[in-house]
Amino acid sequence: MCGICCIVTLCSQHAIHDFFNEDILCHLRRRGPDSSQQLIKTGPDLPYQCLFSGHVLHLRGLVTPQPLQNANSNIFLWNGEIFNGVHVGDLENDTEVMFHHLALCSSEEDMLSLFSSVRGPWSFIYYQASRHSLWFGRDYFGRRSLLWQCSNEVNSAFCLTSVSTYSESDHQWQEVPASGIFKIDLKACTATKSWSLTLFPWKYSCTEKAVEEIFINVLDQVSKDLPNHMHVVMNESKLCLRAPVIPLNKTISEASGQCPGTNISNVTHIVSVETLQGFLAEEHKKKLVCQFIDVLNEAVKRRVLFLHRAEDRETREVPSMSNRKAHIAVLFSGGIDSMVIAALADKHVPLEEPIDLLNVAFTLKEQAKQKGTSKNHTSREVQLDLCSQESCQDLDAKTRACFCCFDVPDRITGRAGLKELEAINPSRIWNFVEINVTPEELKKMRQQRINHLIYPLNTVLDDSIGCAIWFASRGEGFISNQGELKPYRSPAKVVLTGIGADEQLAGYSRHRVCFKKYGFKGLNEELEMELDRISSRNLGRDDRIIGDHGKEARFPFLDEDVVSFLNSLPILEKADLTLPRGIGEKLLLRLAAKELGLTASAILPKRAVQFGSRIAKLEGNSEKASATCSRLKTFSVYEL
């Protein structure tokens, strides 16, 4: 994972460094703490200039500083992981592999074929010197962040970056749409002194839609939010990238009908593990569940093993497991998504290596104060302030008692989930990391860091989810060691998250509302829309949030093979919303959990992180999730 940035000016009246914000550089360095360097490229016989800035988090192969430049003066910035599709040797670095393949591309068709083949998350910037072309884009789902900005001032710069800073100016940053790959002809732009972008969109290989219809739809979608001085056009050759997944199967069986069920199903199906076992008694259902487990298992395997573990080889003969370092962490609520990911990770992470389960909780100031009498109020308040400090000493029973105010719903289900995982593999060290956040620390870190990472998103929901994920992925809290809570900070560089499960398996409450109103047809359309917008609603934000700690987010449920498998199934094979909560939504995943040996967690209803962690309770209850969040309108990164 990396932080990448490129700034382009069409004339040399201003030094290009004048356009490079130092706050942005600070954010980029946190994303890539292992190597940072910059490169300035001037167009031969042309006045344009390009600044490339690369910041590397080392995860695979040898440390490979970016930007890369070859003998032909081509320059490459890569923020991605190749999990499949393009061969990467065990000791190779995928940045070098991609750059090598790009150098062999002799046409636009070759470029599109290469990026169509990659399986895994990516964003990239590539300068093709011989054609004065700047290519950039994000993967099909938008799993890696990339932002763009272009002011309408004379002698303005066009900027691309993984992360920016909050801005209330007219020159707003926007997320680069995950609609395809873009190309800028710098020679042509220099001549016209304007910015024109050529788009190569994604297209299903088996689609019946005409290319012209795809182009019109995508162009309208991409252009609607652009400033007037930026223009996007389709490539004249009508070339497209091949989508890495198959289209959604919208088949509705006659048995399911067009109308949602009544309370009959709720009466005949009790929310219990035994009910799940009953479904697994059906041969067809059992076969389908095993197929799903196989494909999801491979996705998790790739994400936990494609990782540099050189330190382990040096200590392999040390018998003690207590000082082993965790390389893999899971954003962990004890809910069905994180439980299944943890259970599958356990099958592939070396047994001597701990797995960190990151569990976040927020407390109200009033709750903290109510935990003690006036006599011991001061000491308890001090203890709460220590809850996120690395330097605090071992905690006694009284201090543990003060932690009760952090017993939010996700903490309770998380502890229960820990016991299930320990039952599945008692030989594994499961580090259940209790991450406790006070209102004071939340306010401080939101102003210093988090608001810049959430930006350009700005809603109340973005604030709640972004803050919860930032503290969780930081991994700073306490673990239980022989009955004592000890301070701990997760060293894991890879953070697994369950996003994508609800979107594909009808896990949100809005899916039940949609089903009641519009039946299976409406539910299919809603699920199709979920994946279409997941890049702009979730993934760019989450990548920026988690990357701020020098860690990489990996999304097993958005593995291309997993999505294609789920897209191939009719809706009733994945979810049945005529069944009660805790069974019907994400039914296929619940059956997989039961098959993997999980118990109570397999029937837990969906609970969003903002409610499970109780961060939503810290702010005004009257706020709408879609409203603009005033708390995100704060200060520069250096003002506090």
Secondary structure, 3 states (H helix, E strand, C coil): CEEEEEEEECCCCCCHHHHCCHHHHHHHHHHCCCEEEEEEEECCCCCCEEEEEEEECCCCCCCCCCCEECCCCCEEEEEECCCECCCCCCCCCHHHHHHHHHHCCCCHHHHHHHHHHCECCEEEEEEEHHHCEEEEEECCCCCCCCEEEECCCCCCEEEEECCCCCCCCCCCCEECCCCEEEEEEHHHHHHHCCEEEEEEEEECCCCCCCHHHHHHHHHHHHHCCCCCCEEEEECCCCCCEECCCCCCCCCCCCCCCCCCCCCHHHHHCCCCHHHHHHHHCCHHHHHHHHHHHHHHHHHHHHHHHCCCCHHHHHCCCCCCCCCCCCCEEEECCCCHHHHHHHHHHCCCCCCCCCEEEEEEEECCHHHHHHCCCCCCHHHHHHHHHHHHCCCCCCCCHHHHHHHHHHCCHHHHHHHHHHHHHHHHCCCCCEEEEEEEECHHHHHHHHHHHHHHHHCCCCEHHHHHHHHHHHHHHHCEEEEEECCEEEEEECCCCEEECCCCHHHHHCCCHHHHHHHHHHHHHHHHHHHHHHHHHHHHHHHHHHHHHHHCCCCEEECHHHCHHHHHHHHHCCHHHHCCCCCCCCCCCCHHHHHHHHHCCCCHHHHCCCCCHHHHCCHHHHCCCCCCCCCECHHHCCCCCCCC
